[in-house]
Amino acid sequence: MRIEDVDSAVSWAEALGREPLGALLDQAEAMTLASFGATVTYSRKVFIPLTHLCRDVCHYCTFAKAPRSAGSPYLSIDQVLEIARAGEAAGCREALFTLGDRPEDRYAVAREALDALGHDSTLSYLREAAAAVLAETSLLPHLNPGIMGDADLAMLRPVAASMGLMLESTSDRLCAKGRPHHGSPDKVPAVRLEAIEAAGRARVPFTTGLLIGIGETRMERIEALLAIRDAHARHGHVQEVIVQNFRAKPDTRMADHVEPPLEEHLWTVAAARLILGPEMTIQAPPNLQPDGLAALMRAGVNDWGGVSPVTPDHVNPEAPWPHLMALAAATAAAGRVLTERLAVGPAYAKAPERWLEPEVALKVRRAVDARGLPIVERWRAGAGEPSPVLPLARRTLLGG
């Protein structure tokens, strides 16, 4: 069913609520397999927390820290490169920059640190850090710096393969006093929607998504998915949609908030697949739902996002990354094949001239095969090296 407006969305949501979860999962799985087959992708990344300072005060967040507990306001460029090189040595291809939103607007210590670094904004310093990683390592930067406008995107696009901003929700209710986004100007839905639009205008391969279980309703989730669908229809830039489940964290105002059950996560992933269509890449972080991986793939997940063999998940430090071999085994147990991707999604990696600046496009073009996926086996015909030994196919695969 094509949902054209809120009224039809309400009718669809009511119908969805009456349908057994198993039937929804069957529909979502069929759509996913039709486009992606057995392939489930992930990005081998290293996490670079450029600053833990932030002007927002989300009530579930442990990433943002006050200056007294944040240590140095910003990583130095040497520290950034040290983390990046450790990731490179471990086989990573993505440098995920995560940072608080415009801390200089709130903290004098951030303004003073930026002044000493020769910058007037966190985003300007982010550009220098990402440029250093791009120039001195083989990693491709993916930037998650919060709200960005047209000028910010134009400044950052030359040093990034992709960027991201979680929409989280389109519910203005969540910004009211006592709600999780109260006191966080960058979580106002209209502000985040405009940032997603700006990324589309700038032709930036973009990751966004929902955070479920923080007080929103199912109908509000559908409205958020529709907003993402419509932005993508206008610009074609949404490379991935994350459906992330809330996890309660100690020492936050929502430490005692009830986490959404797996069934609610599955319902939302299936709704995302049905609304966004068979070609959209849908992700669920595997470290936040470790016992539900097979069910999430059935619901429509075809990507596990960035998984780091080097650094912890600084946003969810209580949930360690699964070992890549364990993730591959869990994926295989569900009849799927874990496949590495770059920070920029395969469809965008196949059209780098449209979506990437020349320096980044050149690195991507050299790194991928015809599918837009990274070349893991480095042998090429005519390169003068002996050909790799290929395993014999099983007789059952050959029909014998």
Helices and strands as residue ranges (DSSP letters): H 6-18, H 21-36, E 39-51, H 67-70, H 77-89, E 94-99, G 103-105, H 108-117, H 122-136, E 140-144, H 150-156, G 157-159, E 162-164, G 172-175, G 185-187, H 189-201, E 206-212, H 218-235, E 238-245, H 262-276, E 282-283, G 286-288, H 293-299, E 303-307, H 324-333, E 337-341, H 346-349, H 352-355, H 358-367, H 395-398
